[in-house]
Amino acid sequence: MTDIRKPEALGRLDGVLLRLIDGISAALMIVAGIALMLMMVHVTVDVVGKFVFHRPVPMTLEMVSNYYMVAVVFLPFAAVERMNGNIHVELIYGLLPRIARRLLDLVSYVLFAALLYLLTTSSWAVALKKYAVGEFIMGSYAVPIWPSRFLLPVGTALALALVVVRIGRTLLLLGRPDLDRIDDMPSGPADPVGGTNV
């Protein structure tokens, strides 16, 4: 029987792809964390400036809504999926036989991949159009916002790559009952909040 703790159990390509996705995802999480910290500082300075000195920081609304929030929401998309942080409703899932669970996993991953593909391709097309026209928003100053349009397709493309790897893994597990215990093992990186594998 194959030892499922060894990477060979699921294939070397699976392990390489997951390490690559984890590395890129970690970098995007750092960028999102920096954006979150900058947003907090920017908004705090704006509030203090507004109510204490009667001089708000210009471009706060434009930066928060067009850069910080987009980065915080979409860049960690793959990391959230990798930690199984998306909503799962498992009311009857655990009661189903192994094959039915694997088929449900496969269907959900394929549907999620289709959604991510549509999000990635359509947002990439929009980002290219906005780049071509040099999109900006007028507030206190003209703020170019076309660069933020590329954050959405970057986040969703990485999540799509992860889901495609999971489709391959699920197909393998569908045909290999000897690897069925793989679900009992942590499949993602350590949870940064709880410090345990999810």
C-alpha positions as protocol buffer text, in pm:
chain_id: "A"
residue {
  index: 1
  type: MET
  ca { x: 0 y: 0 z: 0 }
}
residue {
  index: 2
  type: THR
  ca { x: 127 y: 349 z: -86 }
}
residue {
  index: 3
  type: ASP
  ca { x: 228 y: 571 z: 203 }
}
residue {
  index: 4
  type: ILE
  ca { x: 3 y: 874 z: 156 }
}
residue {
  index: 5
  type: ARG
  ca { x: 231 y: 1096 z: 362 }
}
residue {
  index: 6
  type: LYS
  ca { x: 489 y: 1085 z: 84 }
}
residue {
  index: 7
  type: PRO
  ca { x: 455 y: 1335 z: -203 }
}
residue {
  index: 8
  type: GLU
  ca { x: 482 y: 1048 z: -454 }
}
residue {
  index: 9
  type: ALA
  ca { x: 136 y: 935 z: -347 }
}
residue {
  index: 10
  type: LEU
  ca { x: -27 y: 1221 z: -533 }
}
residue {
  index: 11
  type: GLY
  ca { x: 243 y: 1277 z: -787 }
}
residue {
  index: 12
  type: ARG
  ca { x: 541 y: 1506 z: -807 }
}
residue {
  index: 13
  type: LEU
  ca { x: 365 y: 1753 z: -1034 }
}
residue {
  index: 14
  type: ASP
  ca { x: 88 y: 1801 z: -778 }
}
residue {
  index: 15
  type: GLY
  ca { x: 342 y: 1879 z: -507 }
}
residue {
  index: 16
  type: VAL
  ca { x: 544 y: 2116 z: -726 }
}
residue {
  index: 17
  type: LEU
  ca { x: 233 y: 2304 z: -837 }
}
residue {
  index: 18
  type: LEU
  ca { x: 103 y: 2333 z: -483 }
}
residue {
  index: 19
  type: ARG
  ca { x: 439 y: 2464 z: -357 }
}
residue {
  index: 20
  type: LEU
  ca { x: 449 y: 2717 z: -641 }
}
residue {
  index: 21
  type: ILE
  ca { x: 91 y: 2829 z: -573 }
}
residue {
  index: 22
  type: ASP
  ca { x: 166 y: 2847 z: -199 }
}
residue {
  index: 23
  type: GLY
  ca { x: 472 y: 3065 z: -264 }
}
residue {
  index: 24
  type: ILE
  ca { x: 289 y: 3308 z: -491 }
}
residue {
  index: 25
  type: SER
  ca { x: -11 y: 3305 z: -259 }
}
residue {
  index: 26
  type: ALA
  ca { x: 208 y: 3389 z: 41 }
}
residue {
  index: 27
  type: ALA
  ca { x: 357 y: 3684 z: -150 }
}
residue {
  index: 28
  type: LEU
  ca { x: 9 y: 3808 z: -241 }
}
residue {
  index: 29
  type: MET
  ca { x: -100 y: 3769 z: 121 }
}
residue {
  index: 30
  type: ILE
  ca { x: 191 y: 3989 z: 226 }
}
residue {
  index: 31
  type: VAL
  ca { x: 91 y: 4251 z: -31 }
}
residue {
  index: 32
  type: ALA
  ca { x: -270 y: 4233 z: 90 }
}
residue {
  index: 33
  type: GLY
  ca { x: -155 y: 4266 z: 451 }
}
residue {
  index: 34
  type: ILE
  ca { x: 53 y: 4571 z: 362 }
}
residue {
  index: 35
  type: ALA
  ca { x: -248 y: 4719 z: 182 }
}
residue {
  index: 36
  type: LEU
  ca { x: -461 y: 4658 z: 491 }
}
residue {
  index: 37
  type: MET
  ca { x: -207 y: 4829 z: 717 }
}
residue {
  index: 38
  type: LEU
  ca { x: -172 y: 5123 z: 476 }
}
residue {
  index: 39
  type: MET
  ca { x: -550 y: 5154 z: 460 }
}
residue {
  index: 40
  type: MET
  ca { x: -575 y: 5166 z: 840 }
}
residue {
  index: 41
  type: VAL
  ca { x: -300 y: 5427 z: 866 }
}
residue {
  index: 42
  type: HIS
  ca { x: -440 y: 5632 z: 578 }
}
residue {
  index: 43
  type: VAL
  ca { x: -793 y: 5637 z: 719 }
}
residue {
  index: 44
  type: THR
  ca { x: -672 y: 5709 z: 1073 }
}
residue {
  index: 45
  type: VAL
  ca { x: -456 y: 5999 z: 959 }
}
residue {
  index: 46
  type: ASP
  ca { x: -746 y: 6128 z: 750 }
}
residue {
  index: 47
  type: VAL
  ca { x: -987 y: 6117 z: 1046 }
}
residue {
  index: 48
  type: VAL
  ca { x: -738 y: 6284 z: 1280 }
}
residue {
  index: 49
  type: GLY
  ca { x: -656 y: 6544 z: 1018 }
}
residue {
  index: 50
  type: LYS
  ca { x: -1023 y: 6609 z: 952 }
}
residue {
  index: 51
  type: PHE
  ca { x: -1144 y: 6645 z: 1310 }
}
residue {
  index: 52
  type: VAL
  ca { x: -835 y: 6773 z: 1489 }
}
residue {
  index: 53
  type: PHE
  ca { x: -664 y: 6991 z: 1230 }
}
residue {
  index: 54
  type: HIS
  ca { x: -960 y: 7052 z: 998 }
}
residue {
  index: 55
  type: ARG
  ca { x: -743 y: 6933 z: 706 }
}
residue {
  index: 56
  type: PRO
  ca { x: -834 y: 6587 z: 578 }
}
residue {
  index: 57
  type: VAL
  ca { x: -584 y: 6386 z: 378 }
}
residue {
  index: 58
  type: PRO
  ca { x: -659 y: 6424 z: 7 }
}
residue {
  index: 59
  type: MET
  ca { x: -748 y: 6118 z: -201 }
}
residue {
  index: 60
  type: THR
  ca { x: -840 y: 5898 z: 96 }
}
residue {
  index: 61
  type: LEU
  ca { x: -1169 y: 5774 z: -49 }
}
residue {
  index: 62
  type: GLU
  ca { x: -1015 y: 5717 z: -392 }
}
residue {
  index: 63
  type: MET
  ca { x: -720 y: 5519 z: -254 }
}
residue {
  index: 64
  type: VAL
  ca { x: -928 y: 5313 z: -12 }
}
residue {
  index: 65
  type: SER
  ca { x: -1200 y: 5216 z: -258 }
}
residue {
  index: 66
  type: ASN
  ca { x: -984 y: 5168 z: -567 }
}
residue {
  index: 67
  type: TYR
  ca { x: -659 y: 5024 z: -432 }
}
residue {
  index: 68
  type: TYR
  ca { x: -661 y: 4909 z: -71 }
}
residue {
  index: 69
  type: MET
  ca { x: -998 y: 4733 z: -66 }
}
residue {
  index: 70
  type: VAL
  ca { x: -941 y: 4560 z: -400 }
}
residue {
  index: 71
  type: ALA
  ca { x: -602 y: 4430 z: -285 }
}
residue {
  index: 72
  type: VAL
  ca { x: -733 y: 4317 z: 54 }
}
residue {
  index: 73
  type: VAL
  ca { x: -1029 y: 4130 z: -97 }
}
residue {
  index: 74
  type: PHE
  ca { x: -892 y: 3971 z: -413 }
}
residue {
  index: 75
  type: LEU
  ca { x: -520 y: 3907 z: -364 }
}
residue {
  index: 76
  type: PRO
  ca { x: -571 y: 3650 z: -84 }
}
residue {
  index: 77
  type: PHE
  ca { x: -831 y: 3458 z: -286 }
}
residue {
  index: 78
  type: ALA
  ca { x: -605 y: 3155 z: -346 }
}
residue {
  index: 79
  type: ALA
  ca { x: -477 y: 3149 z: 13 }
}
residue {
  index: 80
  type: VAL
  ca { x: -832 y: 3140 z: 145 }
}
residue {
  index: 81
  type: GLU
  ca { x: -919 y: 2854 z: -90 }
}
residue {
  index: 82
  type: ARG
  ca { x: -598 y: 2670 z: -4 }
}
residue {
  index: 83
  type: MET
  ca { x: -689 y: 2678 z: 367 }
}
residue {
  index: 84
  type: ASN
  ca { x: -1046 y: 2568 z: 284 }
}
residue {
  index: 85
  type: GLY
  ca { x: -1162 y: 2902 z: 416 }
}
residue {
  index: 86
  type: ASN
  ca { x: -1454 y: 2938 z: 177 }
}
residue {
  index: 87
  type: ILE
  ca { x: -1801 y: 2845 z: 298 }
}
residue {
  index: 88
  type: HIS
  ca { x: -1878 y: 2473 z: 295 }
}
residue {
  index: 89
  type: VAL
  ca { x: -2215 y: 2327 z: 386 }
}
residue {
  index: 90
  type: GLU
  ca { x: -2164 y: 1966 z: 488 }
}
residue {
  index: 91
  type: LEU
  ca { x: -2509 y: 1875 z: 611 }
}
residue {
  index: 92
  type: ILE
  ca { x: -2520 y: 1533 z: 441 }
}
residue {
  index: 93
  type: TYR
  ca { x: -2171 y: 1520 z: 287 }
}
residue {
  index: 94
  type: GLY
  ca { x: -2022 y: 1308 z: 564 }
}
residue {
  index: 95
  type: LEU
  ca { x: -2304 y: 1055 z: 539 }
}
residue {
  index: 96
  type: LEU
  ca { x: -2247 y: 988 z: 169 }
}
residue {
  index: 97
  type: PRO
  ca { x: -2033 y: 701 z: 40 }
}
residue {
  index: 98
  type: ARG
  ca { x: -1677 y: 776 z: -76 }
}
residue {
  index: 99
  type: ILE
  ca { x: -1757 y: 780 z: -448 }
}
residue {
  index: 100
  type: ALA
  ca { x: -2050 y: 1019 z: -398 }
}
residue {
  index: 101
  type: ARG
  ca { x: -1832 y: 1254 z: -189 }
}
residue {
  index: 102
  type: ARG
  ca { x: -1561 y: 1254 z: -454 }
}
residue {
  index: 103
  type: LEU
  ca { x: -1814 y: 1320 z: -730 }
}
residue {
  index: 104
  type: LEU
  ca { x: -1963 y: 1609 z: -532 }
}
residue {
  index: 105
  type: ASP
  ca { x: -1612 y: 1745 z: -477 }
}
residue {
  index: 106
  type: LEU
  ca { x: -1543 y: 1718 z: -848 }
}
residue {
  index: 107
  type: VAL
  ca { x: -1866 y: 1892 z: -947 }
}
residue {
  index: 108
  type: SER
  ca { x: -1810 y: 2174 z: -698 }
}
residue {
  index: 109
  type: TYR
  ca { x: -1448 y: 2224 z: -812 }
}
residue {
  index: 110
  type: VAL
  ca { x: -1549 y: 2228 z: -1180 }
}
residue {
  index: 111
  type: LEU
  ca { x: -1825 y: 2483 z: -1114 }
}
residue {
  index: 112
  type: PHE
  ca { x: -1590 y: 2696 z: -904 }
}
residue {
  index: 113
  type: ALA
  ca { x: -1323 y: 2673 z: -1177 }
}
residue {
  index: 114
  type: ALA
  ca { x: -1576 y: 2787 z: -1437 }
}
residue {
  index: 115
  type: LEU
  ca { x: -1670 y: 3086 z: -1220 }
}
residue {
  index: 116
  type: LEU
  ca { x: -1305 y: 3174 z: -1159 }
}
residue {
  index: 117
  type: TYR
  ca { x: -1230 y: 3140 z: -1530 }
}
residue {
  index: 118
  type: LEU
  ca { x: -1510 y: 3384 z: -1616 }
}
residue {
  index: 119
  type: LEU
  ca { x: -1396 y: 3628 z: -1347 }
}
residue {
  index: 120
  type: THR
  ca { x: -1033 y: 3606 z: -1458 }
}
residue {
  index: 121
  type: THR
  ca { x: -1089 y: 3645 z: -1831 }
}
residue {
  index: 122
  type: SER
  ca { x: -1351 y: 3918 z: -1807 }
}
residue {
  index: 123
  type: SER
  ca { x: -1160 y: 4121 z: -1547 }
}
residue {
  index: 124
  type: TRP
  ca { x: -837 y: 4084 z: -1749 }
}
residue {
  index: 125
  type: ALA
  ca { x: -1013 y: 4219 z: -2058 }
}
residue {
  index: 126
  type: VAL
  ca { x: -1149 y: 4513 z: -1858 }
}
residue {
  index: 127
  type: ALA
  ca { x: -805 y: 4579 z: -1705 }
}
residue {
  index: 128
  type: LEU
  ca { x: -645 y: 4590 z: -2050 }
}
residue {
  index: 129
  type: LYS
  ca { x: -910 y: 4832 z: -2177 }
}
residue {
  index: 130
  type: LYS
  ca { x: -869 y: 5059 z: -1874 }
}
residue {
  index: 131
  type: TYR
  ca { x: -491 y: 5048 z: -1913 }
}
residue {
  index: 132
  type: ALA
  ca { x: -524 y: 5146 z: -2280 }
}
residue {
  index: 133
  type: VAL
  ca { x: -732 y: 5454 z: -2197 }
}
residue {
  index: 134
  type: GLY
  ca { x: -534 y: 5541 z: -1884 }
}
residue {
  index: 135
  type: GLU
  ca { x: -836 y: 5533 z: -1654 }
}
residue {
  index: 136
  type: PHE
  ca { x: -830 y: 5777 z: -1364 }
}
residue {
  index: 137
  type: ILE
  ca { x: -1075 y: 5921 z: -1115 }
}
residue {
  index: 138
  type: MET
  ca { x: -1112 y: 6287 z: -1030 }
}
residue {
  index: 139
  type: GLY
  ca { x: -1122 y: 6376 z: -665 }
}
residue {
  index: 140
  type: SER
  ca { x: -907 y: 6640 z: -504 }
}
residue {
  index: 141
  type: TYR
  ca { x: -649 y: 6527 z: -760 }
}
residue {
  index: 142
  type: ALA
  ca { x: -656 y: 6303 z: -1064 }
}
residue {
  index: 143
  type: VAL
  ca { x: -580 y: 5951 z: -939 }
}
residue {
  index: 144
  type: PRO
  ca { x: -492 y: 5686 z: -1197 }
}
residue {
  index: 145
  type: ILE
  ca { x: -688 y: 5375 z: -1109 }
}
residue {
  index: 146
  type: TRP
  ca { x: -610 y: 5148 z: -1403 }
}
residue {
  index: 147
  type: PRO
  ca { x: -333 y: 4965 z: -1211 }
}
residue {
  index: 148
  type: SER
  ca { x: -582 y: 4842 z: -952 }
}
residue {
  index: 149
  type: ARG
  ca { x: -783 y: 4677 z: -1229 }
}
residue {
  index: 150
  type: PHE
  ca { x: -508 y: 4413 z: -1258 }
}
residue {
  index: 151
  type: LEU
  ca { x: -541 y: 4301 z: -896 }
}
residue {
  index: 152
  type: LEU
  ca { x: -867 y: 4112 z: -954 }
}
residue {
  index: 153
  type: PRO
  ca { x: -744 y: 3892 z: -1242 }
}
residue {
  index: 154
  type: VAL
  ca { x: -418 y: 3819 z: -1058 }
}
residue {
  index: 155
  type: GLY
  ca { x: -602 y: 3696 z: -749 }
}
residue {
  index: 156
  type: THR
  ca { x: -862 y: 3495 z: -938 }
}
residue {
  index: 157
  type: ALA
  ca { x: -607 y: 3343 z: -1179 }
}
residue {
  index: 158
  type: LEU
  ca { x: -404 y: 3204 z: -890 }
}
residue {
  index: 159
  type: ALA
  ca { x: -720 y: 3067 z: -727 }
}
residue {
  index: 160
  type: LEU
  ca { x: -812 y: 2912 z: -1064 }
}
residue {
  index: 161
  type: ALA
  ca { x: -473 y: 2742 z: -1084 }
}
residue {
  index: 162
  type: LEU
  ca { x: -528 y: 2597 z: -735 }
}
residue {
  index: 163
  type: VAL
  ca { x: -875 y: 2470 z: -821 }
}
residue {
  index: 164
  type: VAL
  ca { x: -744 y: 2306 z: -1139 }
}
residue {
  index: 165
  type: VAL
  ca { x: -484 y: 2123 z: -926 }
}
residue {
  index: 166
  type: ARG
  ca { x: -762 y: 2019 z: -690 }
}
residue {
  index: 167
  type: ILE
  ca { x: -967 y: 1887 z: -983 }
}
residue {
  index: 168
  type: GLY
  ca { x: -672 y: 1672 z: -1085 }
}
residue {
  index: 169
  type: ARG
  ca { x: -625 y: 1554 z: -727 }
}
residue {
  index: 170
  type: THR
  ca { x: -996 y: 1472 z: -694 }
}
residue {
  index: 171
  type: LEU
  ca { x: -991 y: 1274 z: -1020 }
}
residue {
  index: 172
  type: LEU
  ca { x: -695 y: 1077 z: -889 }
}
residue {
  index: 173
  type: LEU
  ca { x: -865 y: 1015 z: -555 }
}
residue {
  index: 174
  type: LEU
  ca { x: -1185 y: 910 z: -733 }
}
residue {
  index: 175
  type: GLY
  ca { x: -1001 y: 623 z: -894 }
}
residue {
  index: 176
  type: ARG
  ca { x: -766 y: 541 z: -605 }
}
residue {
  index: 177
  type: PRO
  ca { x: -953 y: 425 z: -293 }
}
residue {
  index: 178
  type: ASP
  ca { x: -617 y: 340 z: -131 }
}
residue {
  index: 179
  type: LEU
  ca { x: -549 y: 715 z: -109 }
}
residue {
  index: 180
  type: ASP
  ca { x: -886 y: 791 z: 44 }
}
residue {
  index: 181
  type: ARG
  ca { x: -741 y: 883 z: 383 }
}
residue {
  index: 182
  type: ILE
  ca { x: -584 y: 1189 z: 221 }
}
residue {
  index: 183
  type: ASP
  ca { x: -886 y: 1389 z: 343 }
}
residue {
  index: 184
  type: ASP
  ca { x: -787 y: 1316 z: 702 }
}
residue {
  index: 185
  type: MET
  ca { x: -453 y: 1487 z: 650 }
}
residue {
  index: 186
  type: PRO
  ca { x: -393 y: 1862 z: 636 }
}
residue {
  index: 187
  type: SER
  ca { x: -374 y: 1962 z: 273 }
}
residue {
  index: 188
  type: GLY
  ca { x: -300 y: 2329 z: 315 }
}
residue {
  index: 189
  type: PRO
  ca { x: -45 y: 2553 z: 472 }
}
residue {
  index: 190
  type: ALA
  ca { x: -65 y: 2645 z: 838 }
}
residue {
  index: 191
  type: ASP
  ca { x: -362 y: 2863 z: 925 }
}
residue {
  index: 192
  type: PRO
  ca { x: -215 y: 3206 z: 1001 }
}
residue {
  index: 193
  type: VAL
  ca { x: -496 y: 3284 z: 1244 }
}
residue {
  index: 194
  type: GLY
  ca { x: -514 y: 2967 z: 1449 }
}
residue {
  index: 195
  type: GLY
  ca { x: -160 y: 2842 z: 1394 }
}
residue {
  index: 196
  type: THR
  ca { x: -276 y: 2494 z: 1301 }
}
residue {
  index: 197
  type: ASN
  ca { x: -323 y: 2315 z: 975 }
}
residue {
  index: 198
  type: VAL
  ca { x: -675 y: 2341 z: 845 }
}
